[in-house]
Amino acid sequence: MKISIITVCKDSQDTINRAINSVLSQSISSIEYIIIDGDSSDSTKSIIAEYLDHIDHYISEKDDGYYDALNKGIKVATGDIIGILNSDDVFSSRNVLKEVLDVYSENPYTGIVFGNACIVDKHSKKLLRKVSYKKYHSFFLRFGFMPAHTATFVKKSTYETVGLYSARYILSSDYDWFVRAFLIFKIHFKSLNTNLVYMDSGGMSTSGLKTNLLITKEINNILKSNRFLSFYFLILLRLPIKWFLSKLNNIS
């Protein structure tokens, strides 16, 4: 099996080198690497140019946001499995992709595999929080809990069934996609209790209370638009629950 990894970036000169090397250092060779750049104005393009011999598809042009860029990457991907590594994220080890492919080989009817994502301070690299679901159930989506998007690996055929990411939502199109995949199409998934990705804090989903309130509003609208009963207050409770779980895991 071949795995396609998509990195979406824009003005990512401080982190893109690290993300690229994280992909190139993986222990398997059956990797198709795709970079979608949103027409960066800093030195991101020149940094990427240094690696063009190792990049299978590179697009640099203006887009309509993160999910639009991600859809471009999925459309050109030819791998059996598609994973996402954002420009400020890195894989936890050089064997992550091998482990993912091994899981798919052992579970041929599985359409989605995901693991843990560790959120670290982008300056000190101290662990802040872990997105971890040892026994994930699709019902958790009804309360706003979804797998870590960048620690999720999806069969190309699953994207063909579920569709691409909606342009309707600013911050929560990944949640909308999981709702369709798990609750509507009932895609079989496998949850790994393994740290797969380290994410720098300050990304779209970790940018403070105002951002999280917008995400909560979008989650509520997504559930309603898909005809699922939704309670805004219960979805809002996911924020203190995440904080409590972090403390429970001795993460401070």
N, C-alpha and C positions, 0 to 999 in steps of 0.2 A: 504493500500500500504506500501511496505517496501522500504527504501532508503539505498543505499550503498554509503559510503563515502571512497574515496581512498586518502591516504597520501603517497606521494613519498618522500623519503628522502635519504640523504647520508651525513655523517659527520655533522649531525644537532644537536649536543649535546646542543647547546645554545638555541634552539627553539622548539625542538620536544615535550618536556614536555607540553609546552603551547598549541601546536596544538592538542595533544591528549586530554588534558583536555577540550578544546573547543568543541570537538566532544562528549565526555562523559557527558558533562554538559547540552546537549540539552534536551529539555523538553519532547521529544517523546521517546518511547522505541523501536520502530520498525526500528532500525538502524543496518545495517551490516557494521562493521568497518574493513577496509583492509589497511594494511601498507606494502609497498614495499620498502625495504631498499637495496641500491646498494652496499652492503658489506662494511659498514662503518668501518673506522679504529680508530675512536675516541670512546667516551663512549655512542654513540647513541644506540647501541644494548642493552647495560645494562640498559639504561633508558626504552627502549621499553619493556624489559623483566619484568619490574615491573608492566606492564599493560596487560600482556598476557591473563589474565582471562577475559578481556574486549575487546579483539581483536579477530575477527572472522577468519581472514586470515592474516598470517604474512609470508612474503617471504624475505629472506636476501641472496642475491647472486649478483655477478657481472652482469651488464647489458650493453646495448649499448646506454645508455643515458636516459634522462628524459622520452621521449615519448615511448621508449621500455618498461620502467618500468611501465608507465601508462597503456600500452596495457596489461601487465600481470595482473594488477589489474582489468581491465574491463573484462578480460576473466574469472576470478574466481568470479566476482560479480554475485549475485543472486537476487538483489533488482530490483524492478520495475523501480526505478529512480536511477541514478548514479550521484554523485557529487564529486568534487575534492577539497581537502583542502591541500595545500602545507605545508611543515613542518615549514615555517616561516610565515604562515597566521593563522588567527583566525576568527571565525564567529562573527558577530557584536553583537549578543545577543543569549540567550539560546532558543529563539523561531524561529530562522531562518529556520530550517528544517521543523518545523510544518507549517510555512507560505508557504513554497514551496509545501508541500504535499497538503495543502488546495487549492492552485492555481490549481494543477493538478486535484484534485477532482472536481473542478468547471469547468475545461476546459479539458474534456476527450480526445479531438482530438489534443491537443497540444503535440508536441514532444520535445520541448526545452523551458525551463524557465530560464531567467537570470535577474540579478539585478545589483545594483551598487557595485563597489569595491573601497575602500578608500586606497590610498597608503600613508603610514606614514613613517616618519624618524625612522629607526630601533633603534636609540638610544634615542631620545627625545620623540618619538611617536607623534610628531607634524604632522598634516595633510598636505601633500604636494600636492596631486592631487586626484581628484575623476574621475573614469571611470564611466560615467553616460550617459545613452541614454533613455530619457523619451519617445521619439517616434522613436525607431530604425526602419530603413528600410534596407532590405537586400542589396539594392543598395549601401549603405555606404561601403560595402566590396570592391567595385570597387576602392575606394580611400584609402584603407588600414585600415578602421575603423571596428573593430570587438568587440563583447561583451567581457567583462572581463572573461577570461577562468575559473578562480577559483571561479567566482560568477555565474557559469552556471550549470544547473542541467538538465540531459538528460535522456530520457526514454531508458531503455535497448533495446527496440525494435527499437529505432532510431539508436543506434549504429549498430544493426544488418542490418539495411537498408543502412546506410551511410558508414559503415566500421570503422576500427580502425585508429590510427594516423600513418601517413607515416614516414618511417625511412629516407626518402630522404632529409629532411630539419633539420638543426641544431636547429633553434630557432623558426620556424614558422609553425610547423606541426599543431598547434591548428588553425591557420588562414586557412591553407589548408583544415582542417576538416570543418570549418564553410563555406567555399566556396562550398564544396561539399553538405553540409547539406542545406544551404539556396538557393544557386544559381542553383544547379544541381537537387537535390532531392526535393526542394521546401518544406522542412519540416516546419510545422506550429509552430510558436514560440510566446511566451508571454514575454513582457518586463516589469519588475517591477521597479518603481521609489522608490526603497527601498535599503538602505545600507545593504548588506548581509555579506561582508567580509572586514576585514582589512588586508592589505598586507604590509609587511616590504619592504622598498626600498632596492635596490641592487639585486633584482631577475633577472632572465634572460631577462625580457622585460624592466627593468628600470636601466640598467647598463651603461648608458652613450652613447655618440654620436657614437662611433665605433660600438657598439652593434646594435644601432638603424639603422645605415647604412646597416649593414648586414641583418637585418630584412627587410628593405626596398627592398634590392636586392632580397631576397627570395620571398617577396610578389609579386614583379614584375614577377618573374619566375613562381610562382604558377598561377597567372592569365593567363599568356601566355600558360602554359601547359594545362590549362582547357579551352583554346580557347576563352578567354575574352580579349577584347581590353584593353591594359594597357599602362599608361604613367608614367615613372619613376619619373619625376619631380612632377606630381600631387600627387603621393603617398608620396613623400618626404615632401610635404607640410603638411602632417598630424602632423608632429612634432611641427611646430610653432602654428598650430591650437590648438593642445592639450594645449600648453603653454598659449595661449590666453584665452581658455575656463577656465583654472584654475584661471587666473587673474579675469575673469568675475565673477567667483563664489567666489571671495574674498579669494582665497587660495593662500598663499604666502610662 
